[in-house]
Amino acid sequence: MLLVAPLEKGSSPEVQELAAFFDETLGFTPNSVLTMQRRPKIAEAFINLNKAVMANEGRVTSEQKRFIGMLASLASGCRYCQAHTALAAKRYGASAERLEAIWEYQTSPLFSDAERAAFDFAVSAASIPNAVTPEIAANLRAHWNDEEIVEILGVVALFGFLNRWNDSMGTSLEAGAASFAGEVLADHGWEKGKHG
């Protein structure tokens, strides 16, 4: 159920220049951004926010940020963003073992206590209603400083926008992301759904 079709890449020269960012993160410009081109200022603001949130400013790695986005998208049910974040996590160094174990991050020895705290927070912060408890917040603070917590919540909030955008828009999933998600997520119940 595609609500609005994406425009061709390059329909907005300003957006095309900024969208080169996604060639590194995903290997292509997402259909969500190509749809946002219909209002270039929205696309430009989104890309700049994405670049700021996903920049490495400290200990929160690019791989961890993609896992945070993936778990936030899982909590909200956005299959489009789950596919994108899984693909981007791999592009930023996630091993096949960590990608498989993310579903059991709370008990897997492949994840640190600090990662578990960030991931628990991401799932809780992305839930509706918000499920961040004092215990989850205290555990997060035990492992991450204030600046890192801002980065972590920035990722959750960024994907909150993307989850609503892509699920409401019914954004069609690009072939490379769909293929990768089919390989690594399908055993855990993932399917294209409305993004086919």
C-alpha positions in Angstrom: 0.0 0.0 0.0 2.3 2.7 -1.2 0.8 6.1 -0.3 3.2 8.4 -2.3 5.7 7.1 -4.9 9.3 8.1 -4.5 10.8 10.5 -7.1 13.8 9.5 -9.2 17.2 10.0 -7.6 18.4 13.5 -8.5 15.0 15.1 -8.7 16.3 17.6 -6.2 19.9 18.5 -6.7 20.2 19.7 -3.1 18.9 16.4 -1.8 21.0 14.4 -4.1 24.2 16.0 -2.8 23.3 15.4 0.8 21.9 11.9 0.1 25.4 10.7 -0.9 25.7 10.0 2.9 23.5 6.9 2.3 25.8 5.5 -0.3 28.2 4.8 2.6 25.6 3.6 5.2 23.4 1.5 2.9 24.9 1.5 -0.6 21.9 3.3 -2.0 19.6 6.3 -1.4 16.5 5.0 0.5 13.1 5.3 -1.1 12.0 7.1 2.1 14.4 10.0 1.2 13.5 9.8 -2.5 9.8 10.4 -1.4 10.8 13.2 1.0 12.3 15.0 -2.1 8.8 16.1 -2.9 9.4 18.7 -0.2 13.2 19.1 -0.4 13.5 21.1 2.8 12.1 18.1 4.7 14.6 15.8 3.0 17.5 18.1 3.7 16.5 18.5 7.4 16.1 14.8 7.8 19.5 13.9 6.2 21.3 16.5 8.3 19.6 15.2 11.4 20.5 11.6 10.4 24.1 12.6 9.8 24.3 14.3 13.2 22.7 11.5 15.2 24.7 8.7 13.5 28.1 10.5 13.8 30.6 8.8 16.1 31.2 11.2 19.0 32.4 8.8 21.6 32.1 5.2 22.7 28.7 4.5 21.0 29.9 2.8 17.8 28.3 2.9 14.4 27.4 -0.8 14.7 25.8 -0.2 18.1 23.8 2.7 16.7 22.4 0.5 14.0 21.5 -2.2 16.5 19.7 0.4 18.6 17.8 1.5 15.5 17.0 -2.1 14.7 15.6 -2.8 18.2 13.7 0.4 18.3 12.2 -0.4 14.9 11.4 -3.9 16.1 9.5 -2.4 19.1 7.5 -0.2 16.8 7.0 -2.9 14.2 8.6 -1.1 11.2 9.9 -3.8 8.9 11.4 -1.3 6.4 13.6 0.1 9.1 14.5 -3.3 10.5 15.8 -4.3 7.1 17.8 -1.1 6.7 19.4 -1.2 10.2 20.4 -4.8 9.8 22.0 -4.1 6.5 23.8 -1.0 7.9 24.9 -2.9 11.0 26.7 -5.4 8.7 28.2 -2.6 6.7 29.5 -1.1 9.9 31.2 -4.3 11.1 28.5 -6.5 12.7 29.4 -10.1 12.4 26.9 -12.7 11.3 27.1 -14.1 14.8 26.1 -10.7 16.4 23.4 -10.2 13.9 21.9 -13.6 14.7 22.4 -13.1 18.5 20.7 -9.6 18.6 17.4 -11.3 19.3 18.9 -12.7 22.5 21.1 -9.7 23.4 20.0 -9.9 27.0 21.6 -13.3 27.5 24.1 -13.6 24.6 27.8 -13.4 25.6 28.4 -11.5 22.4 27.0 -8.4 24.0 28.4 -6.4 26.9 26.5 -5.2 29.9 26.7 -1.6 28.6 25.2 -2.8 25.2 22.4 -4.6 27.1 21.6 -1.4 29.0 21.5 0.6 25.8 19.4 -2.0 24.0 16.9 -2.4 26.9 16.6 1.4 27.0 16.1 1.5 23.2 13.3 -1.0 23.3 11.6 0.7 26.2 12.0 4.2 24.8 10.5 3.1 21.4 7.5 1.3 23.0 4.1 2.9 23.1 3.4 3.8 25.7 6.9 4.6 26.7 8.3 1.9 29.0 11.4 3.5 30.4 11.4 2.8 34.1 13.7 4.2 36.8 15.5 0.9 36.8 16.2 0.9 33.1 17.3 4.6 33.3 19.6 3.8 36.2 21.1 0.9 34.4 21.7 3.0 31.4 23.4 5.7 33.5 25.6 3.1 35.2 27.2 2.3 31.8 27.0 5.5 29.7 27.7 9.2 30.4 25.2 12.0 29.7 26.6 12.8 26.2 26.4 9.1 25.2 22.8 8.8 26.5 21.9 11.8 24.3 23.4 9.9 21.3 21.5 6.7 22.2 18.2 8.5 22.6 18.9 10.5 19.5 19.0 7.2 17.5 15.8 6.0 19.1 14.1 9.3 18.3 15.4 9.4 14.7 14.0 5.9 14.2 10.7 7.0 15.8 10.4 9.5 12.9 11.5 6.9 10.3 9.2 4.2 11.7 6.1 6.4 11.5 7.2 7.8 8.1 7.8 4.4 6.4 4.9 2.4 7.9 2.4 5.2 7.2 3.8 5.8 3.7 4.1 2.1 2.9 7.5 2.8 1.5 8.7 0.1 -0.9 11.7 -1.8 0.3 14.8 -1.7 -2.0 15.9 -5.0 -3.5 19.3 -5.1 -1.6 17.8 -4.4 1.8 14.9 -6.9 1.1 17.3 -9.6 0.1 19.6 -9.1 3.1 16.7 -9.0 5.5 15.3 -12.2 4.0 18.6 -13.9 4.7 19.2 -12.7 8.3 15.8 -11.7 9.7 13.2 -14.0 8.2 14.0 -16.8 10.7 12.8 -14.4 13.4 9.5 -13.6 11.8 10.5 -10.7 9.5 8.7 -10.3 6.2 8.2 -7.4 3.9 4.6 -6.8 4.8 3.3 -3.6 3.3 6.8 -2.7 2.0 6.7 -5.2 -0.8 
